[in-house]
């Protein structure tokens, strides 16, 4: 996303101006695919971690609880520490690399059932 963000934003903003419609269009163009893919993580994690129907609610609550705590900590950490220290573009590249490494671990033989 960071590699294409400048070009996409310039094209959209030059075509639509700098109003709310252009901002919404640019945000949608840049974030729709990555956020849609990240949104599939929790349901897949619940299905992988659930061993029986009786524990499905507990597992779903645990996954979504951990997700919520991570969102709050990540937002506060990013806003007050990371952005002032290293900048938003570097953060995006670091988190993309981290996410790719985590996904790669799932493809290792010991990570499969």
Secondary structure as GFF3:
##gff-version 3
##sequence-region A 1 113
A	DSSP	alpha_helix	2	16	.	.	.	ID=ss1
A	DSSP	alpha_helix	20	49	.	.	.	ID=ss2
A	DSSP	three_ten_helix	53	55	.	.	.	ID=ss3
A	DSSP	alpha_helix	56	77	.	.	.	ID=ss4
A	DSSP	pi_helix	78	82	.	.	.	ID=ss5
A	DSSP	alpha_helix	83	86	.	.	.	ID=ss6
A	DSSP	alpha_helix	88	106	.	.	.	ID=ss7
A	DSSP	three_ten_helix	109	111	.	.	.	ID=ss8
###
